[in-house]
Amino acid sequence: MSSLLDIQDLKVCYGGIVALNGISFSVEEGQIVTLIGANGAGKSTTLRSIMGLVPITNGTIMYNGEKINGMDTRRIVQMGLVLVPEGRRVFPNLSTLENLKIGGYLQDKASEQRNLERVYDLFPRLKERYWQLAGTLSGGEQQMLAVGRALMANPKMIMMDEPSLGLAPLVVRDIFSIIKKVNETGVTVLLIEQNANVALRTAHQGYVMETGNITMSGPGMELLDNEEVKYAYLGKSR
């Protein structure tokens, strides 16, 4: 396996505050990789910097063998790297179908139709509710829509920021089942998730972030059995 995404010595500062302190990690093609950590650890900043949404202070971001530092976000999406943002961010006054079509705006009509059929295969509920305003969907349905909208761009890699946030446990289980299905279709996944238990059970590889640093890494199930991880993120007592 080769690295689809390779981050070296990535540093991001907001004013005098260091948000990322020279982190390095990689995502192998075909894997699900998760970043876990407390609020403020720098997880969302990592994804936003990869997408060109925040300027980086130092470091190198390589995607599919090409340096994407400072590249326009539109171009990054065209290269097959997309982000599902925290909080879903659907367009509430547009229909489910209209939201999906926005995700495919860089595709030609034939590709858009193929991608739409693929999304409907993964999310039959979105097909059933193609006419419904996105703002009236349930939280779980909106998360499906956010993922489906990203898939409309026909990505090689999809990054997800807190996909389980605010969802009921049964819905969380469904969302992570969908993440596995997306990965099984050949899409590489980089996942940020505060629910460390389910994230590490799902991921091939995990990284632990603390205050802008990566402090630990390893296979997901290995980190799940780590005593420090159990204490810090899984609610276990020492």
C-alpha positions, 0 to 999 in steps of 0.5 A: 500500500502507498500513502495517498496523503502524507503530512510532514511537519505541519504547523498552523498558527492563529496569531500567536497561538500554535494550533498545530505544532509540526505534526506528521502522519500519513493515510494509506490508500484504501484505509480508514484512518482516525484522528482522536483527541479532546476539543481544541487538540487541533483535529479540525484545523488539520482537515481545514489546512489540508483543504486549503481553508486555513493558511499553514505556517510550515510543513508539506501536504502531499496528496496522491504524489502532488504537493497541495500546499496553498492550492485552491480548494476547488482544485483540491476537490477536482483532484478527488479530495473532499471534506464533510464538515462538522455540523453537516452544513446542509442547505436547509432551504434546498431539497435533498436532490438539490443539495446532492447536485451542489456536491457534483457541480464540478462533474459533467452531466453523465458523471453527475448521474452516475454519482447520483445513482451510486449515492442512492445505492448507499443511501436509499432514504435519500432517494425516497426523500429527494423532494424534501427540504434538507432542513426538515430531515432528521439529524441522521438523514442530514449526515447521510446527505452531507456524506452523499453530497461529498460523494457526488464529487467522485472522491478518491479520499473523503475526510469527515469531521465529527460525523456522529456529533449530536446523533443518537447511539443507534444512528451513530451505529448506522453512520459508521456502518455507512462509513465502512461501506463507503470505504469498501467502494474504494474511497479512502477515509480520514475521520475525526471523531470524539467517540473514540471507541467506535472510531478506533473499532472502525479504523485501520489506523489511529492517531491521538492528538493533544494540543496540536501534537500527535502523541500516539499512533498505531492500529485502531484495535491496538490503540483501543487496548492502550491503557493511556487511551482507555483512561483519557478517551474511553472513560476507564479508571486507572 
